[in-house]
Amino acid sequence: MDWQNVAAQLFPGGHTITEADNFLSGSAQVDGKPVAVIGTTDHTPIGIEIALAQAQAILKTVCEHPGRPILILVDTQGQRLRHRDEMLGINSYMAHLGKCVDLARRKGHTVIGLVYDQALSGGFITSGLIASACYALPEATIRVMGLPAMARITKVPEERLTELAKDNPVFAPGPENYLRMGGLHGIWDGDLAGELIRALADAKAGDERMALGLARGGRLMAHPVAQAVRVGSDVRPA
């Protein structure tokens, strides 16, 4: 789905979102209150330029509009795999972007991520996945790595990974599997404007992902292990 269509459904009262080299930025009114909007489009990879642009937009919101909610529209094929970006330290740029999102959350900004088309690897981790809450449209494509590429890296046959993906959401792509793991808080289908209003109202200050993954049966050990680390006890699987 193209970003203009998504924006029209999210903000029926209009918006000021503009696109420049696949980077989205602007603002809109949600339930009578202003919301800052940033994002990407056209499956663009996150290189140093877009990472800095997103970080700048977030920091500008934190400085000029304290407490204003931020919506991140996600459509990316992940971080850009170019020699230039690697030599310039793309990992540090991505980390900086993630830190800016974390800073906004710590400063009281509700940050909502919405995967409206595609979300892969590091481009997703440092945007929608690190938000206060992340959602997706039903037709969205979400994965860390394609199974053929995963097979090459892990040396596990693709047929075996395909079989594992039937029962284990960690191996499987798609919004439903990320919902089971707690990476997504929900899948929006229908009234996008109403869903966004509810998401902003329901957002929690803490991170619920591990608890959601445990409750939904898609990520069983993350929450118990984290709790054990906090209290210094052993983890005993059920």
Backbone bond lengths (Angstrom), bond angles and torsions (degrees), N, CA, C in turn:
res aa  C-N    CA-C-N  psi(-1)  N-CA   C-N-CA  omega(-1)  CA-C   N-CA-C  phi
1 M - - - 1.469 - - 1.528 109.90 -
2 D 1.332 118.22 135.65 1.460 120.39 -179.24 1.526 110.43 -77.66
3 W 1.316 115.39 155.63 1.455 120.03 -171.59 1.526 112.45 -67.79
4 Q 1.349 117.73 -31.75 1.464 119.10 178.82 1.528 111.48 -62.33
5 N 1.308 116.36 -40.16 1.466 121.23 178.93 1.521 110.17 -64.84
6 V 1.330 115.76 -44.65 1.465 120.38 179.12 1.524 110.58 -62.42
7 A 1.332 116.67 -46.17 1.465 120.64 -179.18 1.520 111.48 -62.23
8 A 1.332 117.03 -38.22 1.462 120.32 179.27 1.522 111.04 -63.32
9 Q 1.332 116.72 -36.13 1.462 120.20 179.52 1.528 111.86 -77.72
10 L 1.327 116.34 -35.54 1.464 119.97 179.63 1.522 111.84 -71.66
11 F 1.336 116.07 -36.74 1.462 121.07 -173.11 1.531 110.14 -127.00
12 P 1.315 118.48 74.78 1.466 121.03 -178.26 1.524 113.30 -61.65
13 G 1.334 116.66 -20.17 1.451 119.87 178.15 1.511 114.06 -85.59
14 G 1.341 116.60 1.21 1.463 120.43 179.87 1.510 113.01 104.50
15 H 1.335 115.61 167.48 1.467 121.61 -178.44 1.522 109.39 -158.76
16 T 1.328 116.50 172.14 1.464 121.38 178.13 1.527 111.24 -118.41
17 I 1.330 117.39 24.89 1.462 121.19 -177.19 1.526 110.06 -70.01
18 T 1.332 116.03 133.16 1.461 121.88 176.85 1.520 109.34 -126.28
19 E 1.322 115.62 159.36 1.463 122.02 179.01 1.518 110.12 -116.27
20 A 1.328 116.25 133.19 1.459 121.63 175.67 1.518 108.07 -140.39
21 D 1.309 116.87 110.48 1.468 122.24 -179.26 1.526 111.53 53.27
22 N 1.331 115.43 47.99 1.469 124.23 176.56 1.524 113.96 70.90
23 F 1.321 117.03 8.61 1.467 121.46 175.47 1.524 109.16 -103.61
24 L 1.327 115.84 129.10 1.461 121.84 -179.46 1.518 110.74 -104.69
25 S 1.318 116.39 138.75 1.462 120.23 175.54 1.518 109.34 -156.92
26 G 1.324 115.06 151.41 1.457 120.42 179.40 1.505 110.48 157.13
27 S 1.324 116.47 -156.97 1.457 120.95 -179.13 1.522 109.56 -150.06
28 A 1.320 114.69 168.65 1.465 120.62 179.57 1.517 108.32 -159.30
29 Q 1.322 115.39 169.22 1.453 121.79 176.23 1.534 108.92 -102.26
30 V 1.309 115.92 130.20 1.466 121.45 176.82 1.519 107.39 -126.08
31 D 1.310 115.85 113.98 1.465 122.06 -178.23 1.536 110.61 55.70
32 G 1.322 115.97 38.59 1.455 121.70 177.75 1.515 115.49 81.53
33 K 1.333 117.71 6.37 1.456 120.73 -178.53 1.527 109.94 -123.80
34 P 1.350 117.12 145.58 1.467 119.55 -177.95 1.525 111.98 -74.25
35 V 1.324 115.44 143.16 1.456 123.46 177.23 1.527 108.16 -132.85
36 A 1.319 116.69 132.92 1.457 120.84 174.84 1.526 108.87 -82.58
37 V 1.325 116.55 142.64 1.459 121.37 -178.16 1.524 109.40 -128.25
38 I 1.321 116.39 129.37 1.464 121.73 171.41 1.523 107.02 -133.52
39 G 1.320 116.75 165.91 1.451 118.41 177.54 1.508 112.72 166.94
40 T 1.330 114.49 -169.01 1.458 121.72 -179.39 1.522 108.66 -137.74
41 T 1.333 115.12 165.68 1.458 119.96 -178.01 1.521 110.39 -147.92
42 D 1.331 115.77 170.69 1.470 123.14 178.03 1.526 112.73 59.14
43 H 1.318 117.42 34.50 1.474 122.49 178.23 1.531 111.86 55.46
44 T 1.311 117.61 27.30 1.452 119.53 -172.58 1.530 112.11 -63.04
45 P 1.329 118.45 138.67 1.462 120.09 173.29 1.525 109.84 -73.68
46 I 1.323 115.86 149.63 1.469 119.97 -179.97 1.523 108.96 -88.63
47 G 1.328 114.86 102.85 1.456 120.85 173.34 1.514 109.76 -97.68
48 I 1.315 116.39 -173.94 1.463 119.62 -175.58 1.526 111.77 -63.23
49 E 1.353 117.71 -33.35 1.466 120.02 -176.81 1.535 111.28 -67.22
50 I 1.337 116.69 -48.65 1.463 119.18 -178.63 1.521 110.70 -70.84
51 A 1.319 117.74 -35.64 1.467 119.48 177.35 1.530 110.42 -60.08
52 L 1.341 116.21 -43.71 1.466 119.85 178.84 1.529 111.33 -68.41
53 A 1.327 116.90 -38.93 1.468 120.11 -179.48 1.526 110.73 -63.65
54 Q 1.334 116.81 -42.72 1.460 119.64 178.45 1.529 110.85 -66.03
55 A 1.322 116.46 -42.98 1.463 120.02 178.85 1.521 111.20 -61.85
56 Q 1.335 116.48 -42.04 1.467 120.73 179.46 1.520 110.99 -62.73
57 A 1.335 116.59 -42.75 1.467 120.17 -179.14 1.525 110.88 -64.26
58 I 1.327 117.06 -38.60 1.462 120.33 178.72 1.522 110.70 -67.28
59 L 1.336 116.93 -46.47 1.466 120.09 -179.86 1.528 111.33 -64.21
60 K 1.332 117.06 -36.05 1.465 120.00 177.78 1.523 110.36 -63.81
61 T 1.328 116.67 -39.89 1.465 120.33 177.55 1.517 110.93 -64.45
62 V 1.329 116.46 -43.24 1.470 120.73 179.63 1.527 110.73 -61.31
63 C 1.339 116.34 -41.50 1.468 120.43 -176.70 1.526 112.92 -76.33
64 E 1.339 116.69 -41.62 1.460 120.47 -172.10 1.522 114.24 -95.97
65 H 1.337 117.02 -22.21 1.471 120.35 -176.86 1.530 109.88 -136.28
66 P 1.308 118.23 70.23 1.468 121.17 -177.23 1.527 112.21 -53.30
67 G 1.328 115.27 130.80 1.452 120.91 176.18 1.512 115.87 81.25
68 R 1.328 118.79 -4.82 1.464 120.40 -178.33 1.536 109.98 -67.63
69 P 1.317 118.49 131.13 1.468 120.59 177.25 1.527 111.24 -61.54
70 I 1.319 115.42 152.24 1.465 122.34 -179.73 1.522 108.79 -125.97
71 L 1.321 116.63 128.85 1.459 122.02 174.60 1.523 108.67 -108.51
72 I 1.335 116.72 127.28 1.455 122.22 177.66 1.528 108.49 -107.12
73 L 1.322 116.80 115.54 1.459 122.43 177.24 1.526 108.53 -91.05
74 V 1.323 116.85 118.02 1.462 121.89 -170.31 1.525 111.84 -105.97
75 D 1.318 115.27 122.16 1.468 123.06 169.85 1.519 106.57 -152.59
76 T 1.316 117.06 95.46 1.466 121.26 -175.54 1.512 111.06 -150.49
77 Q 1.308 115.77 148.51 1.460 121.66 174.94 1.523 111.69 -91.60
78 G 1.329 116.77 11.91 1.464 120.27 178.74 1.518 111.34 104.30
79 Q 1.320 115.71 -169.76 1.456 117.94 -178.62 1.524 110.20 -72.73
80 R 1.338 115.31 150.32 1.460 120.68 -176.13 1.523 110.53 -73.25
81 L 1.313 116.11 128.35 1.467 121.99 -176.90 1.524 109.52 -98.14
82 R 1.315 115.58 76.51 1.461 121.30 177.65 1.524 109.72 -127.95
83 H 1.323 115.23 148.68 1.461 120.30 179.94 1.528 110.63 -58.99
84 R 1.332 115.91 -41.31 1.471 119.84 -179.07 1.523 111.23 -59.18
85 D 1.349 116.79 -47.26 1.454 120.15 -178.65 1.530 111.60 -65.04
86 E 1.330 115.55 -38.76 1.464 118.76 179.30 1.526 110.70 -66.15
87 M 1.327 117.25 -42.31 1.467 120.91 -179.55 1.527 111.43 -66.83
88 L 1.326 117.06 -30.88 1.464 120.99 178.88 1.533 112.14 -84.05
89 G 1.331 116.59 -3.92 1.467 119.62 175.53 1.510 113.25 86.53
90 I 1.358 117.28 53.81 1.456 120.57 -178.91 1.525 111.43 -57.36
91 N 1.335 116.98 -30.72 1.470 119.64 178.96 1.519 111.62 -60.64
92 S 1.323 117.04 -37.05 1.467 120.50 179.60 1.527 111.04 -72.01
93 Y 1.325 116.88 -36.57 1.461 120.54 177.57 1.532 110.59 -65.14
94 M 1.349 115.10 -42.08 1.460 119.02 178.56 1.522 110.68 -65.53
95 A 1.335 116.23 -40.79 1.465 119.98 178.00 1.525 110.82 -63.25
96 H 1.334 116.04 -39.48 1.467 120.06 178.19 1.521 110.95 -61.67
97 L 1.326 116.48 -42.31 1.468 120.46 177.79 1.521 110.38 -61.03
98 G 1.321 116.70 -45.70 1.462 119.96 178.33 1.522 112.10 -61.05
99 K 1.319 116.89 -39.18 1.462 120.65 178.89 1.530 111.00 -65.87
100 C 1.329 116.98 -35.44 1.465 120.21 178.99 1.528 110.79 -66.51
101 V 1.341 116.70 -40.62 1.462 119.85 175.81 1.520 110.13 -63.04
102 D 1.336 116.18 -43.32 1.462 120.20 179.13 1.531 110.71 -63.19
103 L 1.336 116.95 -40.68 1.465 120.62 178.19 1.523 110.76 -60.77
104 A 1.339 116.13 -44.45 1.467 119.59 179.74 1.520 110.41 -59.38
105 R 1.317 117.21 -43.64 1.466 120.55 179.25 1.528 110.65 -62.62
106 R 1.338 116.70 -43.09 1.468 120.53 -179.66 1.529 112.00 -66.50
107 K 1.329 116.92 -26.68 1.460 121.80 178.97 1.535 112.40 -86.57
108 G 1.329 116.83 5.73 1.457 119.86 175.03 1.510 116.29 96.35
109 H 1.344 117.44 9.97 1.462 120.82 177.42 1.530 109.14 -87.34
110 T 1.300 117.15 126.12 1.461 120.41 170.98 1.517 107.84 -76.74
111 V 1.333 116.76 123.11 1.463 121.89 -178.43 1.527 108.36 -114.06
112 I 1.320 116.14 118.11 1.458 121.97 -179.63 1.527 108.92 -111.57
113 G 1.317 116.58 130.10 1.458 121.35 174.78 1.520 110.06 -102.53
114 L 1.318 117.20 141.73 1.461 121.81 176.22 1.526 109.04 -134.85
115 V 1.328 115.95 112.78 1.465 120.84 175.23 1.526 107.22 -83.82
116 Y 1.323 116.31 104.91 1.461 119.49 -175.90 1.526 111.85 -99.17
117 D 1.341 117.27 -11.44 1.461 119.33 178.21 1.520 111.32 -142.92
118 Q 1.320 118.25 -76.50 1.463 120.99 -174.10 1.521 109.89 -134.97
119 A 1.321 116.51 142.03 1.466 121.44 178.15 1.522 108.76 -144.55
120 L 1.310 115.90 116.05 1.454 120.88 -178.51 1.521 110.97 -129.85
121 S 1.288 116.09 142.30 1.468 127.79 167.55 1.523 114.05 42.50
122 G 1.348 116.19 -134.57 1.457 120.63 -171.61 1.512 114.89 -61.55
123 G 1.332 117.15 -29.38 1.455 119.62 177.86 1.510 112.83 -64.81
124 F 1.312 116.84 -26.82 1.468 122.36 177.64 1.523 110.72 -85.95
125 I 1.307 116.34 -40.50 1.469 120.66 -176.51 1.518 111.52 -60.16
126 T 1.331 117.34 -42.16 1.461 120.45 -175.54 1.523 113.00 -91.26
127 S 1.312 117.83 12.84 1.468 119.93 177.01 1.522 109.56 -130.43
128 G 1.322 117.14 -95.48 1.459 120.13 -176.11 1.514 114.34 -63.16
129 L 1.332 117.16 -37.39 1.460 119.26 -174.25 1.523 112.57 -72.38
130 I 1.325 117.79 -20.95 1.462 120.72 179.68 1.530 111.71 -97.46
131 A 1.325 116.98 1.80 1.464 121.45 179.74 1.526 111.17 -69.64
132 S 1.318 116.24 170.80 1.468 120.15 176.76 1.517 110.44 -58.89
133 A 1.324 116.63 -38.06 1.461 123.12 176.26 1.515 107.39 -154.16
134 C 1.327 116.10 144.85 1.459 120.54 -178.15 1.521 109.67 -125.25
135 Y 1.327 115.74 139.86 1.444 122.99 -179.61 1.530 108.94 -130.74
136 A 1.327 116.37 169.77 1.461 120.50 178.95 1.518 109.93 -147.46
137 L 1.317 115.71 156.89 1.452 121.26 170.72 1.532 108.78 -83.39
138 P 1.323 118.46 154.09 1.474 120.98 -175.29 1.519 113.53 -57.61
139 E 1.325 117.40 -34.96 1.464 120.90 -175.87 1.528 112.71 -87.65
140 A 1.310 118.39 4.10 1.461 121.68 -178.30 1.529 111.43 -65.95
141 T 1.321 115.33 151.75 1.463 122.29 175.04 1.525 108.10 -108.77
142 I 1.322 116.48 119.78 1.468 120.93 -179.13 1.522 108.46 -131.25
143 R 1.309 116.55 127.60 1.463 120.26 173.67 1.522 109.43 -165.55
144 V 1.314 114.48 153.38 1.463 119.81 174.05 1.520 109.75 -78.29
145 M 1.322 115.16 -42.73 1.460 120.35 -178.28 1.524 108.13 -158.16
146 G 1.326 116.99 141.88 1.450 120.24 176.10 1.520 110.76 -64.42
147 L 1.325 116.80 149.97 1.464 120.03 -177.64 1.526 113.17 -60.77
148 P 1.339 120.65 -38.17 1.470 119.18 176.39 1.529 112.34 -60.67
149 A 1.342 116.32 -43.14 1.464 119.58 178.08 1.524 111.20 -67.55
150 M 1.332 116.67 -38.76 1.458 120.80 177.95 1.526 110.99 -62.22
151 A 1.337 116.06 -38.15 1.465 120.43 178.74 1.522 110.91 -64.21
152 R 1.330 116.52 -40.42 1.466 119.75 179.43 1.524 111.54 -65.79
153 I 1.331 116.68 -39.31 1.462 120.72 -177.20 1.523 111.52 -74.22
154 T 1.312 116.91 -45.31 1.471 120.82 -174.24 1.523 113.02 -87.15
155 K 1.349 117.05 -13.25 1.469 122.43 -176.46 1.526 112.28 66.44
156 V 1.331 116.48 15.94 1.457 121.74 174.15 1.528 107.50 -92.02
157 P 1.325 118.90 130.23 1.462 120.09 -178.15 1.526 112.16 -54.95
158 E 1.326 115.40 141.59 1.461 119.91 -178.84 1.520 111.73 -59.40
159 E 1.332 116.54 -34.79 1.463 119.97 178.75 1.523 111.22 -61.38
160 R 1.350 115.72 -38.90 1.462 119.88 178.97 1.523 110.72 -68.65
161 L 1.329 117.39 -41.21 1.463 120.53 178.06 1.529 110.91 -64.43
162 T 1.322 116.46 -38.47 1.465 120.31 177.22 1.525 110.63 -62.05
163 E 1.320 115.81 -39.92 1.459 120.39 178.17 1.525 110.89 -66.36
164 L 1.339 116.50 -43.53 1.470 120.42 179.02 1.527 111.45 -63.58
165 A 1.329 116.03 -34.07 1.467 120.03 -177.22 1.521 112.41 -66.00
166 K 1.342 117.52 -19.98 1.458 119.92 179.82 1.523 112.03 -67.40
167 D 1.335 116.36 -30.89 1.464 120.62 -176.37 1.527 113.67 -114.51
168 N 1.331 117.47 -20.76 1.460 120.69 -175.27 1.522 109.50 -116.76
169 P 1.330 118.52 112.51 1.464 121.27 -176.76 1.519 113.92 -65.77
170 V 1.339 118.22 -17.13 1.460 120.51 179.28 1.528 110.60 -61.84
171 F 1.327 116.84 -34.22 1.459 121.33 -177.77 1.526 112.79 -88.41
172 A 1.318 117.51 -14.23 1.461 120.48 -168.39 1.525 112.03 -103.34
173 P 1.335 117.31 140.90 1.468 120.81 175.71 1.517 110.82 -82.56
174 G 1.335 115.22 174.13 1.459 120.14 174.19 1.508 113.58 105.73
175 P 1.341 118.10 148.09 1.469 121.73 -177.96 1.521 113.15 -62.87
176 E 1.335 118.73 -32.35 1.467 120.13 -178.83 1.522 111.36 -62.38
177 N 1.330 117.21 -39.65 1.458 120.45 179.93 1.524 111.66 -70.69
178 Y 1.330 117.27 -37.98 1.460 119.54 177.14 1.526 110.95 -70.32
179 L 1.314 116.93 -27.21 1.457 120.30 173.36 1.524 109.80 -65.89
180 R 1.328 117.73 -44.25 1.469 121.82 178.16 1.525 111.63 -60.98
181 M 1.316 116.72 -38.05 1.467 120.12 -178.07 1.525 113.20 -79.18
182 G 1.329 117.23 -8.77 1.457 120.06 -179.47 1.508 113.96 90.66
183 G 1.349 117.17 -2.88 1.466 119.62 178.10 1.514 112.12 -66.26
184 L 1.322 116.28 -31.20 1.459 122.04 174.45 1.517 109.60 -108.82
185 H 1.319 116.13 140.52 1.463 120.33 174.40 1.521 111.36 -82.76
186 G 1.324 116.77 -25.42 1.448 119.21 -179.97 1.516 111.34 -174.70
187 I 1.319 116.62 168.86 1.460 123.59 176.19 1.523 107.51 -116.70
188 W 1.321 116.04 123.40 1.455 121.38 -176.19 1.519 110.45 -91.39
189 D 1.324 116.17 127.64 1.451 121.26 178.19 1.527 108.22 -143.94
190 G 1.328 116.34 112.87 1.459 118.81 -179.91 1.520 112.07 118.76
191 D 1.321 116.33 -114.17 1.465 122.66 -175.03 1.529 110.09 -81.11
192 L 1.323 117.48 89.06 1.466 121.21 -176.81 1.529 111.81 -65.78
193 A 1.325 117.10 -37.92 1.465 120.18 179.17 1.530 110.24 -61.33
194 G 1.326 116.63 -45.15 1.457 120.72 178.72 1.512 112.08 -65.99
195 E 1.329 117.19 -38.57 1.465 120.79 178.64 1.527 110.92 -62.85
196 L 1.326 117.08 -40.93 1.460 120.60 179.49 1.524 110.95 -65.47
197 I 1.318 117.38 -41.42 1.467 120.56 177.35 1.519 110.25 -58.88
198 R 1.325 116.77 -45.53 1.470 121.06 179.82 1.520 111.61 -66.21
199 A 1.333 117.18 -38.83 1.462 120.50 -179.74 1.525 111.52 -64.06
200 L 1.318 116.53 -41.90 1.467 119.80 178.46 1.520 111.20 -66.04
201 A 1.333 116.66 -37.06 1.469 120.65 -179.56 1.529 111.67 -71.86
202 D 1.338 116.84 -32.49 1.468 121.13 -173.95 1.522 113.95 -92.83
203 A 1.334 118.10 -7.99 1.462 120.88 -174.62 1.523 111.30 -60.41
204 K 1.322 115.31 136.29 1.468 122.37 179.49 1.523 110.06 -102.41
205 A 1.313 115.80 154.61 1.460 120.04 178.98 1.521 111.34 -71.99
206 G 1.335 117.43 -35.13 1.453 121.00 -178.46 1.521 112.57 -84.20
207 D 1.336 115.20 178.77 1.458 121.87 -179.69 1.526 109.22 -100.25
208 E 1.322 116.29 115.91 1.462 121.46 -176.26 1.525 113.80 -97.61
209 R 1.313 118.98 0.81 1.459 120.94 -168.95 1.531 113.28 -59.75
210 M 1.315 117.04 -45.74 1.463 119.10 -178.19 1.520 111.31 -65.77
211 A 1.327 116.62 -40.64 1.463 120.49 179.50 1.524 110.36 -66.39
212 L 1.338 117.26 -39.21 1.457 120.59 178.26 1.524 110.94 -65.57
213 G 1.329 116.91 -41.80 1.454 120.55 178.98 1.510 112.23 -62.54
214 L 1.337 116.63 -37.50 1.464 120.91 177.78 1.528 110.31 -68.83
215 A 1.328 116.93 -46.47 1.465 120.62 -177.67 1.527 112.03 -64.85
216 R 1.343 116.87 -31.39 1.460 120.55 -177.76 1.524 112.85 -91.91
217 G 1.317 116.94 -2.44 1.455 120.93 175.72 1.508 115.48 76.77
218 G 1.326 117.57 16.59 1.453 119.54 -178.41 1.504 114.61 -104.87
219 R 1.327 117.13 -13.60 1.466 121.40 -178.16 1.526 106.32 -149.85
220 L 1.319 115.68 91.31 1.457 120.55 -164.64 1.523 114.84 -87.87
221 M 1.328 119.09 -25.01 1.466 119.90 -171.77 1.525 114.29 -103.74
222 A 1.333 118.54 -19.22 1.462 120.39 -174.19 1.530 111.83 -59.66
223 H 1.324 117.10 -48.40 1.465 120.37 -177.67 1.523 111.93 -66.91
224 P 1.341 120.45 -47.49 1.473 119.70 177.61 1.523 112.64 -60.39
225 V 1.333 117.70 -40.08 1.468 120.24 179.73 1.524 110.56 -64.77
226 A 1.338 116.97 -44.30 1.460 119.92 179.50 1.526 111.35 -62.59
227 Q 1.324 116.22 -41.56 1.462 120.03 178.34 1.521 111.19 -63.70
228 A 1.345 116.16 -40.59 1.464 120.21 179.24 1.522 111.43 -63.90
229 V 1.341 116.56 -38.62 1.464 120.17 177.79 1.527 110.20 -63.95
230 R 1.327 116.02 -40.29 1.456 119.77 -177.64 1.533 112.03 -64.31
231 V 1.330 115.89 -39.31 1.470 118.79 -175.88 1.510 113.23 -102.02
232 G 1.347 116.40 -4.17 1.455 119.70 177.13 1.515 114.13 73.95
233 S 1.338 118.25 34.77 1.454 121.19 -179.94 1.520 110.65 -114.43
234 D 1.336 116.20 174.04 1.450 121.05 177.49 1.524 110.57 -82.25
235 V 1.326 115.31 154.58 1.459 120.82 175.19 1.511 108.38 -98.88
236 R 1.303 116.42 123.39 1.464 120.89 179.41 1.522 108.16 -121.28
237 P 1.350 116.66 103.55 1.461 119.56 -179.11 1.530 111.94 -57.40
238 A 1.316 115.81 143.99 1.462 120.31 178.87 1.516 110.67 -68.64
